[in-house]
Structures are given as C-alpha cells and as structure tokens.
C-alpha cells in the first residue's frame, strides 16, 4: 500500500473510532434520518442554521466504518459554511466518489480519504449517506434513503 493510501486509511479509521460531532444537538433547527437498506447503516443528522449559515451540525447512528467516517468528516467540513457552500461541497464529493477509478479526481483535503470507494461501487452509498441526509435536512424531509 502506498504512503498516501496508508494516510487515507488512517483518516477513515480515526474518524470511525473517534467520530467528530457524534451527539444529539439540542436546539437543532433541522433534523433528518438517513438509511442505507443495502447494509443497514442508519444515522440521524442534526443541524442548527443561523440564516443560511450552518452554525452547528452533529450526528448519531450506527453503520460501517465508511459511513461513520464520512459523516464525521462531513460535519467537520460543513460547519460554518453556508447552505449553498455545503450543497456545492456535496456535489464535488459525489462527483469524487462516482468518478471511474481510472479518471483523475479533484483534491478535497481530508474528504479525499473516501475517494477509494469509487473502486467499490456498492460502498458509494455508505460514503454518501450522510451527505444525502444533509440534503434532506435542508429540504425539511424527515427521512431519506440511498435506494
């Protein structure tokens, strides 16, 4: 395994073992539940918006290392951003995990640690569950599924 692959693996393992922003959020203005029926991953996402800015975000739930690490990394990445910036980041993230493995991808900092899922299409839904749930929360949808 290359040093870069080792680093990415380390980031995923660290965020799985010690997920950031892993708690219910008192006073959340938006909440949504996400479910991946393929593997059973479930999470609840909490958002506190101040106008169009994500003042705080957290999640709870259970799932595989990829889905938990992705939710943890996503909450770190979107906190303090506007809703439009978070939606644009989601579009970039989705493009990264769905680009064929033989095609170049855009560097996305720590989020790039999840680029390897593009080699395993069934894992794309694990990596994108938190992001779809964020989008559902923005749209006041209480539940979303990766189906």
Secondary structure, DSSP 8 states (H G I E B T S, - for coil): --HHHHHHHHHHHHHHHT-TTBS--TT-SEEEEEEETTTTEEEEEEEEEETTEEEEEEEEEE--HHHHHHHHHHHHHHTTSBHHHHHHHHHHHHHHHHS-TTS-----GGGGGGGGGGGSHHHHHHHHHHHHHHHHHHTT-SEEE--
